[in-house]
Amino acid sequence: PFREFASRIHRTNEELLLDDSGIEIKATSAQKILHGAMPMLEAAATKLRRCGDAQQRYILLVVHPLDQLAADVAHQPVAMTLEPPELPEGIDGLFVLWVPDQLTVWCAATDCWWQLLFEVFDPMDPPERADPDLALLQEAECELMAGIGYGEVTPYLFGVDPGLARTLDES
């Protein structure tokens, strides 16, 4: 899926807006994605151990839907569906950004997952948004890119139709 997206990324924004064909990506569960990421977590832990004496060591894992799509992320806060991870020795926690807008944090000290919500508001009084079709972090990225004069489209500006997302086990 990434190569297909990458071939489109150099089109102008106008061409991208006209192209609504989408990209089909097979989805799996967030738990399976975390289990499959263990080699990356081990590699990150090895690098962190080389950094000397740190009081705490945390790993940040970014899960992009063009790499792996977690169907359960599209429907709900994902922290409540995750089992405790088997973190490498010496790691105090794991931050997982489920692009575009969910951040979960495993804390070894409290032995639980935390869910950070970027966009919580009173439905009777929603905030003013420049583009309500974008997630809050995507909107912030657009502002940042405009501020630095970057005019290209990035792989972080995409949408996922939660009505179509289902795990491979459900298909």
C-alpha positions in Angstrom: 0.0 0.0 0.0 2.8 2.5 0.8 4.3 2.3 -2.8 0.9 2.9 -4.2 0.5 5.9 -2.0 4.0 7.1 -2.6 3.4 7.1 -6.4 0.5 9.5 -5.8 2.3 11.7 -3.3 4.0 13.9 -5.9 0.7 14.8 -7.6 -0.6 18.3 -7.0 -3.1 18.8 -4.2 -5.7 19.5 -6.8 -5.1 16.1 -8.5 -5.3 14.3 -5.1 -8.6 16.0 -4.3 -10.1 14.7 -7.6 -8.8 11.2 -7.0 -11.1 9.5 -4.5 -10.4 5.9 -5.5 -8.7 5.1 -2.2 -6.2 2.4 -1.4 -7.3 -1.0 0.0 -5.3 -2.1 3.0 -5.8 -5.3 4.9 -6.5 -4.7 8.6 -5.5 -6.6 11.6 -5.9 -6.1 15.4 -3.8 -3.6 17.4 -2.7 -6.5 19.6 -1.2 -8.4 16.6 0.6 -5.3 15.4 2.2 -4.8 18.8 3.2 -8.5 18.9 4.7 -8.2 15.4 6.7 -5.1 16.5 8.7 -6.9 19.2 11.9 -7.1 17.0 11.7 -3.3 16.6 11.1 -2.8 20.4 14.1 -5.1 21.1 16.3 -3.0 18.7 15.1 0.3 20.3 15.8 -1.1 23.8 19.4 -2.1 22.7 20.0 1.5 21.5 18.6 2.9 24.7 20.9 0.8 26.8 23.9 2.2 25.0 22.8 5.7 26.0 24.3 5.3 29.5 22.6 5.8 32.8 19.1 7.1 32.2 16.6 7.4 35.0 13.8 6.0 32.8 13.7 4.5 29.3 10.7 4.8 27.0 10.1 3.7 23.5 7.9 5.5 21.0 6.4 3.3 18.3 4.5 5.0 15.4 2.0 2.7 13.7 1.0 4.2 10.4 -2.0 2.6 8.5 0.0 2.4 5.3 2.4 0.0 7.2 -0.2 -1.8 9.4 -3.9 -0.9 9.9 -5.4 -1.7 13.2 -9.1 -2.1 12.6 -10.0 -1.7 16.3 -8.3 1.7 16.4 -10.9 3.0 14.0 -13.8 2.2 16.2 -12.8 3.0 19.8 -10.1 4.1 22.1 -7.7 1.2 21.7 -6.1 1.0 25.2 -9.0 -1.0 26.5 -8.4 -3.8 24.0 -4.6 -4.2 24.5 -3.0 -6.9 26.7 0.1 -6.0 28.7 3.2 -6.0 26.4 6.3 -8.0 27.0 8.7 -5.1 27.1 12.4 -5.7 26.7 14.4 -5.7 29.9 15.1 -2.2 31.3 12.3 -0.5 29.5 9.9 1.6 31.6 7.2 2.3 29.1 6.0 2.2 25.6 4.3 5.1 23.8 2.3 3.9 20.7 1.0 6.5 18.3 -1.8 5.0 16.2 -1.7 7.5 13.3 -3.6 9.8 12.9 -5.0 10.4 16.4 -4.7 7.9 19.1 -1.8 7.7 21.6 -1.6 4.8 24.1 1.0 4.5 26.8 2.1 1.4 28.7 3.6 2.2 32.0 5.6 -0.6 33.7 5.4 1.1 37.1 1.6 1.1 37.1 1.2 -2.1 35.0 -1.5 -0.6 32.8 -2.3 1.0 29.5 -3.3 4.7 29.4 -5.2 6.3 26.5 -4.5 9.9 25.7 -7.3 11.7 23.8 -6.4 14.7 21.6 -9.9 15.7 20.8 -12.5 15.7 23.5 -15.2 18.3 23.5 -18.8 19.0 24.3 -20.8 17.8 21.3 -23.2 20.7 21.9 -20.4 23.2 21.6 -17.8 21.7 19.1 -14.6 23.8 18.6 -14.0 25.8 15.5 -11.9 23.7 13.1 -10.1 24.7 9.9 -10.9 21.3 8.3 -13.3 19.1 10.3 -12.4 16.1 8.0 -8.9 16.0 9.4 -7.9 14.6 12.8 -6.5 17.2 15.2 -2.9 16.0 14.7 -3.3 16.2 11.0 -4.7 19.7 11.2 -1.7 20.7 13.4 0.6 19.1 10.7 -1.0 21.2 8.0 -0.4 24.4 10.1 3.2 23.4 10.7 3.9 22.6 7.0 2.3 25.8 5.9 4.3 27.7 8.5 7.6 26.4 7.2 6.6 26.7 3.6 6.4 23.0 2.8 3.9 22.6 -0.1 4.0 18.8 -0.7 1.5 16.3 0.6 2.7 14.0 3.3 1.8 10.4 4.1 0.1 11.6 7.3 -2.8 13.3 5.5 -5.2 10.5 4.8 -8.6 9.3 6.0 -9.8 5.9 7.1 -13.4 4.9 6.7 -14.2 3.2 10.0 -17.3 1.6 8.5 -15.1 -0.4 6.1 -12.4 -1.3 8.7 -12.5 -4.9 9.9 -9.9 -7.3 11.1 -8.6 -10.2 8.9 -10.3 -12.5 11.4 -13.7 -10.9 10.6 -13.4 -11.2 6.8 
